[in-house]
Amino acid sequence: MENELTFEDILKIFKKRSWWFLLTVVVTVAITLIYLFNATPIYEANTTLKIDSSK
């Protein structure tokens, strides 16, 4: 039972590699913002015009 992974071991692994998680989040947000500010907006609308000729 010496080779079991404890919760403390898992926390140490996450702490050791926390900059990878942070880097992934920062890069993802940066790419998303670049896309959002550079994408051409596409607007679409539908309408129906009813003309009453009783006047």
Secondary structure by P-SEA (a helix, b strand, c coil): ccccccaaaaaaaaaaaaaaaaaaaaaaaaaaaaaaacccbbbbbbbbbbbbccc
